[in-house]
Amino acid sequence: MKIIFRWRLSIDNKLTLSVEMFNSFGKVGEFGSFNGQSHQIGPMLSGSISDT
């Protein structure tokens, strides 16, 4: 089972700041210990470089 979450804030028409979180718990019913799971969280900046 995997969960992907993104929170986005549009700064202007060309720039978006985000926080993304990715989790992998393993098979449903067999999650295991926390150390056997995968969790990542971090910032992301996206936008347009040119006007075209």
N, C-alpha and C positions, 0 to 999 in steps of 0.2 A: 504494500500500500504506500502510495506517495502523495504528498500534499505540496502544492505550489501556491504561494501567496505573494501578491504584489500590491503595495500601497503607492499611489502616484499623486504627485502634486505638479500641476502645470504652472510653471513660472511665467511663461508668456507663450505666444503662438508657436514658437520654435524650440522651446526648451522644457524638458520634463525631468524632475527629480523623483527617484523611486527608491523604495526599500523592498528587496526581494528576499523571500525565505523559501528554501527547498528542504523537504524532509523525506526520508525514506525509512519506513519502519520495518520493512520485511513483508513476508506473506501474512495475509489476514489470519488471525488465530495463532500465529507463531512470531510475535513481535520480538521476543528475546530481550536481552538487557539493553540498557541505554548505550553502552559501549559497542554493541553490535549494530546500532542504527546509524544513520547518516543525517546530519543536520548542518545547514549552511545558511547564513544570513549576511547581507551586505548591501551597500548603497549602489545605485546605478544612475547615471546621468545620460539622457538621450536627447537628441534634437537634430535640427537641420543645419548643415554647414553653409549651404547656398540658398538663394532665393528661388532657384528654378526647380 
